[in-house]
Amino acid sequence: MAKKVGEPKAELELATLAAGEEEETPESYKELVDKAHDWIKKNVPKVLFDKKLNTKEERKAALAQAKEEMATYLEEQGIGKERRKEALPLFDQFVEEEVSRAIIEEEKRVDGRKLTEVRPLDIKVGVLPRTHGSALFNRGATQILSIVTLGSPGDEQFLEGLEESGRKRFMHHYNFPPYSVGETGRIGGPGRRDIGHGALAEKAVRPLMPTKEEFPYTIRVVSEVLSSNGSSSMASACGTSLALMDAGVPIKKAVAGVAMGLASDEAKGIYKVLTDLQDLEDGPGGMDFKIAGTKDGITAIQLDTKTQGLPLAVVKKTLEQAQEARLEILKAMDKVITKPQAELSPYAPRIISFNINPERIREVIGPGGKVINEIIDKTGVQIDIEPDGLVMVTSVNEEGAKKAVEWIKGIVREVQVGEVFEGKVIKILDFGAIVQILPNQDGMIHISELAHHRVNSVSDVVKVGDVVKVKVINAENGRIGLSLKAMMPNDNPDFDRGDRDHKQNHRDQGRGFFNKRKRY
């Protein structure tokens, strides 16, 4: 069967060593590692420390050149091409070890800073005048643009998850595009980094946010990472604080954050804490300890460590050193903006808040939302009503907001006896006329209150569409009685018995109207 239908087996040619190459053994691999390590130990310190390399790009270019030189050296030592490829990945590891060694033994950092020194700061606010608030925060090569948008109370985020539920009125979103680290790539939905870093910066600022009663707006901040070289999440916390103050959000205090690093030799018990961690300083035996807060305390922390643990003394020193850095950053922020702006951006919506009787909320909403939707459509505002009767009208148009407020107050206004209104006749009955005196509030002029003389027919005095000035003579249980004759001079004060009987008969007829429960 195999002879009939079988296919001939493929013959594979085994790879052979190039001329002059030896077969790899554990001993030869160790020799390769030792040679690479010796070269790095001898040459990399010169590359990193002989000439001050201030930027990430300068360090990256210098190390790329050094990697090529190491490959040339290994080639000169008789190391073949395939084995040289194995040595190149070791380069980055050995460089990080060398950076840590320089910090531990000589307290040298690749950019020439002291262990407690923060990178140069450059801070601006109001960089995007068309937004509600903005800030640009630079720390070294890390650059963050934070933008604030204010919305109505109804714009709150509804949370319906397994871990939490409810409503969220302050949101911080963090975007880390590939170009921020000099790369290209697909930009899609938020990844784990975006979500985690955004949440950390949000938690850092949240304790300082005003209450809903103090500032009823829904607040969204977006931090765009324009350039990243260490601690972009803490820079986002700084940028968010600045942008909120620029937007006029009355936060209690400014917030700043910094990432703390570590170079350690656990076997010898040596630990060197670094302020303001950046690129090459997160090597073996290191940590990334993000600490944010105000001048009075800490609001958020996050710790990642590559050690077996951290002695309590190291944690204490890190917190103390971070406080010094935080105060330095806050001082720089205070030079730019010391407190929230007194006025909101002219492009931000305005919210007018007032209280109404909770029992009359249904009148503002109307059947199926008819009334409230009419107000929204005709004034262009957003309306939010709390169960306790708090009404919040949001609009970028001040005139529209005032019109909506007057409309709502007119609906729920408690009419008092003796008040005078100018209203429109909307319906004629046998025993009187219905007049609209306020939006969604009507009253009735009984036929006996139309004139000082006897009136046989209501339509003899008023017609639908007439605008009349009336006085409130009765306001009980939501029923409003009006008088037209009270606004007229009385030329004939004497009434005969027949007139009074006629008036009483019509009053009896009108009781049916008043006894009906009205809904508008």
C-alpha positions as CSV (number, residue, x, y, z in Angstrom):
1,M,0.0,0.0,0.0
2,A,2.8,2.4,0.9
3,K,4.5,1.7,-2.5
4,K,1.2,2.4,-4.3
5,V,-0.1,5.6,-2.7
6,G,2.7,6.7,-0.4
7,E,4.6,9.9,-0.9
8,P,8.4,10.0,-0.7
9,K,9.6,11.4,2.6
10,A,11.1,14.9,2.5
11,E,14.7,15.0,3.2
12,L,15.7,18.0,5.4
13,E,19.1,19.4,5.4
14,L,20.4,20.0,8.9
15,A,22.0,23.3,9.7
16,T,25.7,23.2,9.9
17,L,28.1,25.5,11.6
18,A,29.8,28.1,9.5
19,A,33.5,27.9,9.0
20,G,35.4,28.7,12.1
21,E,32.3,28.3,14.4
22,E,32.2,25.9,17.3
23,E,29.2,24.0,18.5
24,E,27.6,25.7,21.4
25,T,28.1,24.2,24.8
26,P,27.3,25.4,28.3
27,E,30.9,26.4,28.7
28,S,30.9,28.3,25.4
29,Y,27.7,30.1,26.3
30,K,29.2,31.2,29.6
31,E,32.3,32.4,27.8
32,L,30.0,34.4,25.5
33,V,28.2,36.0,28.5
34,D,31.4,36.8,30.3
35,K,32.9,38.5,27.3
36,A,29.8,40.6,26.7
37,H,29.6,41.5,30.3
38,D,33.2,42.4,30.6
39,W,32.9,44.7,27.5
40,I,29.8,46.3,28.8
41,K,31.3,46.9,32.3
42,K,34.3,48.5,30.7
43,N,32.7,50.6,28.0
44,V,29.0,51.4,29.0
45,P,30.0,53.6,32.0
46,K,31.9,55.8,29.5
47,V,29.0,56.0,27.2
48,L,26.5,56.8,30.0
49,F,28.5,59.0,32.3
50,D,31.5,60.6,30.6
51,K,29.2,62.8,28.5
52,K,26.0,64.1,30.1
53,L,23.0,62.6,28.3
54,N,20.0,64.8,29.3
55,T,17.4,63.2,27.1
56,K,16.0,59.8,26.4
57,E,16.8,60.1,22.7
58,E,20.4,60.9,23.4
59,R,20.8,57.9,25.7
60,K,19.0,55.6,23.3
61,A,21.2,56.7,20.4
62,A,24.4,56.3,22.5
63,L,23.4,52.8,23.7
64,A,22.5,51.7,20.1
65,Q,26.0,52.7,19.0
66,A,27.5,50.9,22.0
67,K,25.5,47.7,21.1
68,E,27.0,47.8,17.5
69,E,30.5,48.3,19.0
70,M,30.0,45.3,21.3
71,A,28.9,43.2,18.3
72,T,32.0,44.2,16.5
73,Y,34.1,43.3,19.5
74,L,32.6,39.8,19.8
75,E,33.2,39.3,16.1
76,E,36.8,40.1,16.6
77,Q,36.9,37.6,19.4
78,G,35.8,34.9,17.0
79,I,32.2,34.7,18.0
80,G,30.0,33.7,15.0
81,K,27.0,35.7,13.7
82,E,24.4,33.3,15.2
83,R,26.0,33.4,18.6
84,R,26.4,37.1,18.5
85,K,22.7,37.4,18.1
86,E,22.3,35.6,21.4
87,A,24.5,38.1,23.2
88,L,22.7,41.2,22.0
89,P,19.5,40.6,24.2
90,L,21.9,40.5,27.2
91,F,23.0,44.0,26.4
92,D,19.9,45.7,27.8
93,Q,20.0,43.6,31.0
94,F,23.7,44.3,31.6
95,V,23.1,48.1,31.0
96,E,20.3,48.2,33.6
97,E,22.6,46.4,36.0
98,E,25.4,48.9,35.3
99,V,23.0,51.8,35.8
100,S,21.9,50.3,39.2
101,R,25.6,49.7,40.2
102,A,26.5,53.4,39.4
103,I,23.6,54.6,41.6
104,I,24.5,52.2,44.5
105,E,28.3,52.7,44.5
106,E,28.7,56.2,43.2
107,E,25.2,57.8,43.5
108,K,25.4,58.6,39.8
109,R,22.4,59.0,37.6
110,V,22.4,58.8,33.8
111,D,21.1,62.4,33.4
112,G,23.4,63.8,36.0
113,R,20.7,64.5,38.6
114,K,21.2,64.0,42.3
115,L,19.2,61.1,43.9
116,T,16.7,63.5,45.3
117,E,16.4,65.8,42.3
118,V,13.2,66.3,40.3
119,R,13.5,66.9,36.5
120,P,12.9,70.4,35.1
121,L,9.3,71.5,35.3
122,D,7.4,73.6,32.7
123,I,3.7,74.3,33.5
124,K,1.0,76.2,31.6
125,V,-2.7,76.6,32.0
126,G,-5.4,77.8,29.6
127,V,-3.5,76.5,26.6
128,L,-6.7,75.6,24.8
129,P,-9.0,78.7,25.3
130,R,-12.0,77.1,23.5
131,T,-12.2,74.3,26.1
132,H,-13.8,74.7,29.6
133,G,-10.3,74.3,31.2
134,S,-6.9,73.0,30.2
135,A,-3.3,72.6,31.4
136,L,0.0,71.5,29.9
137,F,2.4,69.8,32.4
138,N,6.0,69.0,31.5
139,R,8.4,67.1,33.7
140,G,11.6,66.3,31.8
141,A,10.5,64.5,28.6
142,T,7.1,63.5,30.1
143,Q,4.4,65.9,28.7
144,I,0.7,65.7,29.6
145,L,-2.2,67.8,28.2
146,S,-5.2,67.7,30.5
147,I,-8.6,69.0,29.3
148,V,-11.7,69.6,31.4
149,T,-15.3,69.4,30.1
150,L,-18.2,70.5,32.3
151,G,-21.7,68.9,31.8
152,S,-25.1,69.0,33.3
153,P,-26.0,66.7,36.3
154,G,-27.8,64.4,33.9
155,D,-24.5,63.7,32.2
156,E,-23.4,61.6,35.2
157,Q,-22.0,58.1,34.4
158,F,-24.3,55.2,35.5
159,L,-22.3,52.3,36.9
160,E,-23.9,48.9,36.8
161,G,-21.0,46.5,37.3
162,L,-20.3,43.6,39.6
163,E,-17.9,45.6,41.7
164,E,-19.8,48.9,42.0
165,S,-23.0,50.5,41.0
166,G,-24.5,54.0,41.2
167,R,-23.6,57.3,39.6
168,K,-20.3,58.9,39.0
169,R,-20.0,62.7,38.5
170,F,-16.2,63.0,38.2
171,M,-14.4,61.0,35.5
172,H,-10.7,61.0,34.5
173,H,-9.7,59.3,31.3
174,Y,-6.0,58.7,30.3
175,N,-4.8,58.2,26.7
176,F,-1.4,56.7,25.9
177,P,-1.0,56.8,22.1
178,P,2.0,55.0,20.5
179,Y,3.6,58.3,19.3
180,S,4.2,59.3,23.0
181,V,7.1,56.9,23.0
182,G,8.2,57.4,19.5
183,E,6.4,54.5,18.0
184,T,3.6,53.9,15.5
185,G,0.7,51.6,16.0
186,R,-3.0,51.0,16.1
187,I,-5.1,53.3,18.3
188,G,-8.2,51.5,19.5
189,G,-10.1,51.3,22.8
190,P,-8.5,51.8,26.1
191,G,-6.1,49.1,27.3
192,R,-5.2,48.0,30.8
193,R,-2.5,50.7,31.1
194,D,-4.9,53.4,30.1
195,I,-7.6,52.2,32.5
196,G,-5.2,51.6,35.4
197,H,-3.3,54.9,35.0
198,G,-6.5,56.9,34.5
199,A,-8.0,55.4,37.7
200,L,-4.9,56.1,39.7
201,A,-4.8,59.8,38.8
202,E,-8.6,60.0,39.3
203,K,-8.2,58.6,42.9
204,A,-5.5,61.1,43.6
205,V,-7.7,64.0,42.8
206,R,-11.1,62.7,43.9
207,P,-10.8,63.5,47.7
208,L,-10.4,67.2,46.8
209,M,-13.4,67.5,44.5
210,P,-16.3,69.7,45.6
211,T,-19.6,68.2,46.7
212,K,-22.6,68.2,44.3
213,E,-24.2,70.9,46.5
214,E,-21.1,73.1,46.1
215,F,-20.6,72.5,42.4
216,P,-23.5,70.6,40.6
217,Y,-21.7,70.0,37.3
218,T,-20.6,66.6,36.0
219,I,-16.9,66.8,35.4
220,R,-14.8,64.9,32.8
221,V,-11.0,65.3,32.5
222,V,-9.0,63.7,29.7
223,S,-5.2,63.5,30.0
224,E,-3.5,63.1,26.7
225,V,0.1,61.7,27.0
226,L,2.0,63.7,24.3
227,S,5.4,62.4,25.4
228,S,6.3,59.7,28.0
229,N,9.5,59.1,29.9
230,G,8.6,58.0,33.4
231,S,5.6,58.5,35.6
232,S,3.0,59.8,33.1
233,S,0.2,58.8,35.5
234,M,1.6,61.1,38.2
235,A,2.0,63.9,35.6
236,S,-1.6,63.3,34.8
237,A,-2.6,63.9,38.4
238,C,-0.7,67.2,38.3
239,G,-2.2,68.2,34.9
240,T,-5.7,67.3,36.1
241,S,-5.4,69.4,39.2
242,L,-4.2,72.4,37.2
243,A,-6.9,72.0,34.5
244,L,-9.6,71.8,37.1
245,M,-8.5,75.1,38.7
246,D,-8.2,76.7,35.2
247,A,-11.9,75.6,34.6
248,G,-13.0,77.2,37.9
249,V,-13.8,73.9,39.6
250,P,-13.5,74.7,43.4
251,I,-11.2,71.9,44.4
252,K,-10.0,72.2,48.0
253,K,-6.3,72.0,47.3
254,A,-3.8,71.4,44.5
255,V,-2.6,67.8,43.9
256,A,0.8,66.7,42.7
257,G,2.4,63.3,42.2
258,V,5.8,61.8,41.7
259,A,7.2,58.3,40.9
260,M,9.9,57.1,43.3
261,G,12.5,54.5,42.2
262,L,15.1,52.3,43.9
263,A,18.5,50.8,43.2
264,S,19.4,48.0,45.6
265,D,21.7,45.1,46.5
266,E,19.5,43.0,48.7
267,A,22.3,40.6,49.6
268,K,24.4,43.5,51.1
269,G,21.3,45.3,52.4
270,I,22.1,48.5,50.3
271,Y,19.1,50.6,49.2
272,K,19.2,53.9,47.3
273,V,15.9,55.7,46.9
274,L,15.5,57.7,43.7
275,T,13.2,60.7,43.2
276,D,11.4,61.1,39.9
277,L,12.1,57.8,38.2
278,Q,12.8,57.6,34.4
279,D,13.6,55.2,31.6
280,L,16.8,53.3,32.5
281,E,16.4,53.5,36.3
282,D,13.8,50.7,36.6
283,G,16.3,47.9,36.5
284,P,16.7,44.7,38.7
285,G,16.3,45.4,42.4
286,G,14.3,48.5,41.6
287,M,10.7,49.7,42.3
288,D,8.1,52.0,40.9
289,F,6.4,53.7,43.8
290,K,3.9,56.3,42.7
291,I,2.8,58.7,45.4
292,A,0.3,61.6,44.9
293,G,-1.1,64.1,47.4
294,T,-1.4,67.7,48.6
295,K,0.9,69.7,50.8
296,D,-0.9,68.2,53.8
297,G,-1.0,64.5,53.0
298,I,-1.2,61.6,50.5
299,T,-4.3,60.9,48.5
300,A,-3.1,57.9,46.3
301,I,-0.2,55.4,46.1
302,Q,0.7,52.5,43.9
303,L,3.8,50.3,44.3
304,D,5.5,47.8,42.0
305,T,8.7,46.3,43.2
306,K,11.3,43.9,41.8
307,T,12.7,43.1,45.2
308,Q,11.8,40.2,47.6
309,G,10.3,42.9,49.8
310,L,11.0,46.3,51.2
311,P,12.4,47.1,54.7
312,L,10.2,49.5,56.7
313,A,13.0,52.0,56.8
314,V,13.2,52.1,53.0
315,V,9.4,52.7,52.8
316,K,9.6,55.5,55.4
317,K,12.5,57.1,53.6
318,T,10.7,56.9,50.2
319,L,7.6,58.6,51.7
320,E,9.7,61.4,53.2
321,Q,11.7,61.9,50.0
322,A,8.5,61.9,48.0
323,Q,7.0,64.6,50.2
324,E,10.0,66.9,49.5
325,A,9.5,66.3,45.8
326,R,5.8,66.8,46.0
327,L,6.2,70.1,47.8
328,E,8.7,71.3,45.2
329,I,6.2,70.4,42.4
330,L,3.3,72.1,44.2
331,K,5.4,75.2,44.6
332,A,6.0,75.3,40.9
333,M,2.3,74.8,40.2
334,D,1.4,77.6,42.6
335,K,3.5,80.0,40.6
336,V,1.2,79.4,37.6
337,I,-2.2,79.2,39.3
338,T,-2.8,79.5,43.1
339,K,-6.5,78.9,43.3
340,P,-9.5,78.0,41.0
341,Q,-10.6,80.7,38.6
342,A,-13.3,82.9,40.0
343,E,-15.4,82.6,36.8
344,L,-16.2,79.7,34.5
345,S,-15.2,79.7,30.9
346,P,-17.6,81.6,28.7
347,Y,-18.0,78.4,26.7
348,A,-19.0,76.3,29.8
349,P,-22.7,75.7,30.5
350,R,-24.3,77.6,33.4
351,I,-26.5,75.8,36.0
352,I,-29.3,77.5,37.8
353,S,-30.5,75.6,40.9
354,F,-33.6,76.2,43.0
355,N,-36.1,74.1,45.0
356,I,-39.7,73.4,44.4
357,N,-42.3,71.5,46.4
358,P,-41.6,67.8,45.8
359,E,-45.4,67.2,45.6
360,R,-45.5,69.4,42.5
361,I,-42.7,67.7,40.6
362,R,-45.3,65.8,38.6
363,E,-46.8,69.1,37.4
364,V,-43.4,70.1,36.0
365,I,-42.9,66.8,34.2
366,G,-46.5,66.5,32.9
367,P,-48.2,63.4,31.6
368,G,-45.7,61.3,29.8
369,G,-43.1,64.1,30.2
370,K,-45.1,66.4,28.0
371,V,-44.6,69.6,30.0
372,I,-40.8,69.2,30.7
373,N,-40.1,68.2,27.1
374,E,-41.9,71.2,25.8
375,I,-39.8,73.4,28.1
376,I,-36.6,71.7,26.9
377,D,-37.6,72.0,23.2
378,K,-38.5,75.6,23.3
379,T,-35.7,76.9,25.5
380,G,-32.8,74.6,24.5
381,V,-31.9,73.7,28.1
382,Q,-31.3,70.5,30.1
383,I,-33.4,70.0,33.2
384,D,-32.6,67.7,36.1
385,I,-35.0,67.2,39.0
386,E,-34.1,65.4,42.2
387,P,-36.7,63.6,44.3
388,D,-36.3,66.2,47.1
389,G,-37.4,69.0,44.8
390,L,-34.0,70.3,43.7
391,V,-34.3,71.6,40.1
392,M,-31.1,72.2,38.0
393,V,-31.4,74.0,34.7
394,T,-28.3,73.7,32.5
395,S,-27.7,75.8,29.4
396,V,-24.9,77.6,27.5
397,N,-27.6,80.2,26.6
398,E,-28.3,82.5,29.6
399,E,-31.5,83.8,28.1
400,G,-32.8,80.3,27.5
401,A,-32.0,79.3,31.0
402,K,-33.8,82.2,32.5
403,K,-36.8,81.6,30.4
404,A,-36.9,77.9,31.5
405,V,-36.5,78.9,35.2
406,E,-39.4,81.4,34.9
407,W,-41.5,78.7,33.2
408,I,-40.9,76.1,35.9
409,K,-41.4,78.6,38.7
410,G,-44.7,79.7,37.1
411,I,-45.9,76.1,37.0
412,V,-45.3,75.5,40.7
413,R,-46.0,79.0,42.0
414,E,-48.4,79.2,44.9
415,V,-50.9,81.8,43.9
416,Q,-52.0,84.2,46.7
417,V,-55.3,85.9,47.2
418,G,-55.2,89.5,46.1
419,E,-52.6,89.0,43.4
420,V,-53.4,90.5,40.0
421,F,-52.6,88.6,36.7
422,E,-53.0,89.3,33.0
423,G,-54.2,86.0,31.6
424,K,-55.7,84.5,28.4
425,V,-59.2,83.1,28.2
426,I,-58.9,79.5,27.1
427,K,-62.4,78.1,27.6
428,I,-66.0,79.3,27.9
429,L,-68.4,77.5,30.2
430,D,-72.1,78.2,31.0
431,F,-71.2,79.4,34.4
432,G,-67.9,81.1,33.8
433,A,-64.6,81.4,31.9
434,I,-61.3,79.6,32.3
435,V,-58.3,81.9,32.2
436,Q,-54.6,80.8,32.0
437,I,-52.8,83.1,34.4
438,L,-49.4,81.2,34.6
439,P,-47.9,78.4,32.5
440,N,-49.9,75.3,33.4
441,Q,-52.0,77.2,36.0
442,D,-55.6,78.2,35.2
443,G,-58.3,79.8,37.2
444,M,-62.0,80.4,36.8
445,I,-63.9,83.6,36.6
446,H,-67.4,82.8,37.8
447,I,-70.2,84.5,35.8
448,S,-71.0,86.6,38.8
449,E,-67.5,88.0,38.8
450,L,-67.5,89.0,35.2
451,A,-69.2,92.4,35.7
452,H,-70.9,94.6,38.3
453,H,-74.2,94.2,36.4
454,R,-76.1,91.0,35.7
455,V,-74.6,88.9,32.9
456,N,-76.9,86.5,31.0
457,S,-74.2,84.9,28.9
458,V,-70.5,84.6,29.6
459,S,-69.7,85.1,25.9
460,D,-71.3,88.6,26.2
461,V,-68.3,89.7,28.3
462,V,-65.4,87.6,27.2
463,K,-64.5,85.2,24.4
464,V,-61.8,82.6,23.9
465,G,-58.4,84.3,23.2
466,D,-59.2,87.5,25.0
467,V,-56.4,88.8,27.3
468,V,-57.9,90.1,30.5
469,K,-56.6,91.5,33.8
470,V,-58.0,89.5,36.8
471,K,-57.6,89.4,40.5
472,V,-57.3,86.3,42.7
473,I,-60.2,86.1,45.1
474,N,-59.9,82.5,46.2
475,A,-57.0,80.0,46.2
476,E,-57.7,76.8,48.1
477,N,-56.7,73.1,47.5
478,G,-55.2,74.0,44.1
479,R,-58.4,75.7,42.9
480,I,-58.1,79.4,41.9
481,G,-61.1,81.7,41.8
482,L,-60.7,84.9,39.7
483,S,-62.6,88.1,39.4
484,L,-62.8,90.4,36.4
485,K,-65.2,92.9,38.0
486,A,-62.7,93.5,40.8
487,M,-60.5,95.2,38.2
488,M,-63.4,97.4,37.0
489,P,-65.0,100.5,38.5
490,N,-68.4,99.9,40.0
491,D,-70.9,102.3,38.4
492,N,-74.0,100.6,39.9
493,P,-73.3,99.3,43.5
494,D,-77.0,98.5,44.2
495,F,-78.2,95.0,43.3
496,D,-81.8,93.8,43.5
497,R,-82.8,90.5,45.0
498,G,-83.1,88.9,41.6
499,D,-79.5,89.7,40.8
500,R,-78.3,88.0,44.0
501,D,-80.5,84.9,43.4
502,H,-79.1,84.7,39.8
503,K,-75.6,84.9,41.3
504,Q,-76.3,82.1,43.8
505,N,-77.8,79.8,41.2
506,H,-74.7,80.2,39.0
507,R,-72.4,79.5,42.0
508,D,-74.2,76.3,42.6
509,Q,-73.6,75.3,39.0
510,G,-69.9,76.2,39.3
511,R,-69.3,73.9,42.2
512,G,-69.2,71.0,39.8
513,F,-66.2,72.6,38.1
514,F,-64.3,73.2,41.4
515,N,-65.1,69.7,42.7
516,K,-63.4,68.0,39.8
517,R,-59.7,67.2,40.5
518,K,-57.8,69.0,37.7
519,R,-54.6,67.8,36.1
520,Y,-52.7,69.9,33.6
